[in-house]
Amino acid sequence: MATKPKVYALSTCPYCKRTRRFLDEHKIAYDVVEVDLLDDAEQDKVLEEVEKLTNRRSFPVVIIGPTIIVGHDEEKLKKALKL
């Protein structure tokens, strides 16, 4: 895979944990941003970025190349990752 998927997640979100577990189980290397663990200024910046990408503030958000997946959706993840 040319670029690693990027995951925007909340540390307490069960759907975010499922998404990360899915990626781990399929041995997909990814970068993660735990939004709720950032300091206030950085958190605001990332929330704005997520809102620009998705028009909302829902988590998890997974970016795989040009594909943006909001929420835990294994079928969309499999398709985007060609699994």
C-alpha positions as CSV (number, residue, x, y, z in Angstrom):
1,M,0.0,0.0,0.0
2,A,1.5,3.3,-1.0
3,T,0.3,5.4,1.9
4,K,-0.8,4.2,5.3
5,P,-4.4,4.7,6.2
6,K,-5.0,7.5,8.7
7,V,-7.5,7.0,11.5
8,Y,-9.1,9.8,13.5
9,A,-10.5,8.3,16.6
10,L,-11.6,8.9,20.2
11,S,-9.9,6.8,22.9
12,T,-13.3,5.9,24.5
13,C,-15.3,5.2,21.3
14,P,-16.3,1.6,20.9
15,Y,-16.6,1.9,17.1
16,C,-13.2,3.4,16.9
17,K,-11.8,0.5,18.9
18,R,-13.5,-1.9,16.5
19,T,-12.0,-0.2,13.5
20,R,-8.6,-0.3,15.0
21,R,-9.0,-4.0,15.9
22,F,-10.1,-4.7,12.3
23,L,-7.0,-3.0,10.9
24,D,-4.8,-4.8,13.4
25,E,-6.3,-8.2,12.6
26,H,-5.7,-7.7,8.9
27,K,-2.1,-6.5,9.7
28,I,-2.7,-3.1,8.1
29,A,-0.2,-0.5,9.3
30,Y,-2.0,2.8,10.0
31,D,-1.5,6.2,11.6
32,V,-3.9,7.1,14.3
33,V,-4.9,10.5,15.9
34,E,-6.7,10.1,19.3
35,V,-8.5,13.3,19.0
36,D,-9.7,13.5,22.6
37,L,-6.2,13.0,24.0
38,L,-4.8,16.1,22.1
39,D,-4.4,19.4,23.9
40,D,-7.2,21.9,23.3
41,A,-5.6,23.9,20.5
42,E,-4.5,20.8,18.6
43,Q,-7.9,19.2,19.2
44,D,-9.7,22.2,17.7
45,K,-7.5,22.1,14.7
46,V,-8.1,18.4,14.1
47,L,-11.9,18.7,14.7
48,E,-12.0,21.4,12.0
49,E,-10.0,19.2,9.6
50,V,-12.4,16.2,10.3
51,E,-15.4,18.5,9.7
52,K,-14.0,19.8,6.4
53,L,-13.4,16.2,5.3
54,T,-16.8,14.8,6.4
55,N,-19.1,17.7,7.0
56,R,-19.6,16.4,10.6
57,R,-17.8,15.5,13.7
58,S,-18.4,11.7,13.8
59,F,-15.8,9.1,14.6
60,P,-14.0,7.0,13.6
61,V,-12.9,8.6,10.3
62,V,-10.6,6.5,8.2
63,I,-8.8,8.0,5.2
64,I,-7.4,5.5,2.7
65,G,-6.0,7.3,-0.3
66,P,-8.9,9.3,-1.8
67,T,-11.5,7.3,0.2
68,I,-13.0,8.7,3.4
69,I,-15.0,6.3,5.6
70,V,-17.0,7.7,8.5
71,G,-18.0,5.2,11.2
72,H,-17.1,1.6,11.6
73,D,-17.9,-0.1,8.3
74,E,-16.0,-3.3,7.6
75,E,-17.3,-3.7,4.1
76,K,-16.2,-0.3,3.1
77,L,-12.8,-0.9,4.8
78,K,-12.4,-4.2,2.9
79,K,-13.2,-2.6,-0.4
80,A,-10.9,0.4,0.1
81,L,-8.1,-1.9,1.3
82,K,-8.7,-4.5,-1.4
83,L,-9.1,-7.3,1.1
